[in-house]
Amino acid sequence: MVLLHHNGMLPRYDAAGGETKISPRRKGVKQGALLMLIGAVLVPLLGVFSSFAPFRISMAFQFFAAATAILCFVGGPLRMLFAALFEEGAPPRQFVPPSVYAPPAIPPPVRLTALPQATATPTAGWRARPQTAEIVAPPSVTDHTTRLLEKSEPDKD
């Protein structure tokens, strides 16, 4: 669809001013993700510290572990949601058509209407097909078993 819209030319996008800037929406989503990753590191770390500390200091580590868990694991997704919904996204990129477009010069394909000339020399290494008519076909399995069943054994009285 893009090629049809631009008359067969691939679009070339140039950033305004020559450099690309990160949009506020993208910055906010990155901040939320970073906040969640920090929480994934700090909460277990504070939990380990609380298990090895004396009782009074252990209570402080437990409080900070709980506060960090709430702030990071609730605040991170909320920051990403706020950024995705309310902050400004990146400006749309403008299409810059190329200055000169010359289609490549490709000659039209030549259509052949007849087969190519036959070669005068025969191909080397060609053998005639083997004659297999004189090979005797192997007997059938059912013929052999039928002959065995037709043999009668003398009665033993």
N, C-alpha and C positions, 0 to 999 in steps of 0.2 A: 504494500500500500504506500510505503514511503517513496519508493521509486516512481510509482504512478503520480503521486502528488507533486513530485519535484521534476517531472518530465524526464525520467530515466537517469537522473544524476543522484549519486549518493550524497547525502547531506554531510556537510562539514560544519561542526559546531565550534564557535570561538567564544571564549569567555570574555565578558565585558571587562576591559581594562587589562587583559592579558593574564591575570592570575585568578585562580578560583578561591573563593572564600567559603568557609564552612557556615552553613545556615544556623540560625539560633535553634531551630528544631533539632537538627542533628547534634548540636552541642548539648542540648538538654537530654536527649536520649543517651548520649555517651556518659553524661554525668550520672544519670540514674543507674546505668549498667555498672559504672565504676563504684558507685555507692554499694550496690549489691555484692560486688566482688570483695570490697573491703570488709563488708559484714561477714562474708564467708571465711575470711581469714581471722578477723578479730574475735568473733564470738567463740570459736573453739580455743583460741589462744587464751582468752580471759577465763574460760572454763578450766583449762589446765592450771593456770596460775592460782585460781581459787582453791583447787584441790591440794596444792602444795603449801599454801600460805597458812599462817596462824589464824585462829578463829576470827579475830576482829578485822584483820586485813582480808580474810576470805570473804566476809560479808560484803566488803566494798567491791571486790572483784566480781562477786555474783551479781551485785546491783548493776555494775557497769556492763557485764555480759548481757543481762536482760535488757538494759537500755540500748545497747548497741544492736542487739537483735531486732528490737522494735524499730529503731530509727533506720537501720539499713535494709531490712527485709520488707518493711512497709513503706518507708520513704523512698527507696529506690524505684519500685514500680510506680509509685505515685508521681515521682518526678518525670519518669518516662511517659506516663499517660498525659500529664500536663503539657509536656513539650510536644507530644504528638498531636494533641487537640488544639492547643491555644497559641503556640508560637509560630512565627513566620517561617515558611519553608524556603528552599532555594529558589531564586528567580528562574524562570524558564529560559533555556538557552535559545539563542537566535540562530536561524539558519543563514549561512553565508554562502551564496552560490559561487561556484568557481568563476573566475574572470573569463576564461575562454574554454570552450569544450569542443573538441574535434573528434568525431567518432573514428575509431581505428579503421584503416583501410584494409579490408579483408576481401579478397577476390571471391566472386560467387563460385560455388562448387561446380565442377564440370560433371555433366550427367552423361554417362556412357549408355549407349543404346544397344550394343552388341557385346558378345563375349570376346575376350582377347584371342589373338592368333594362337593356333595350336603349335606346339614345338615340334620340330622335325625329328629330333632324337628322342627315343623312348627313355623313360626313367630307368636308372640303373638299380639293380638289386630286386627287381620284381620277379616273383615266382608265380607259377600257375597254381591254381587251387588244387589240393590233393583230391584224388578220387576215393571216395569213401563208400561207394556202392557195394564193393565186394566184401566189406567187413561184415561178418556174421553177427547178428544181434544176439546178446546173451539170452539164455532161456529164462522164462518167467519163474518167479518164486512159487507161484501157485501151481504151475505145471509139475514142478518137482514134488510138492506135497500131495498133489492129487495122485501121482503115480505111487507114492508110498502108501496112501490109503487104499488103493486098489489091490495091493498085494494082500492076499489072504493067508493067514497062518493055518497050518493043519490043526484040526481039533485033536485035543489030547483026551481020549476017553479012558 
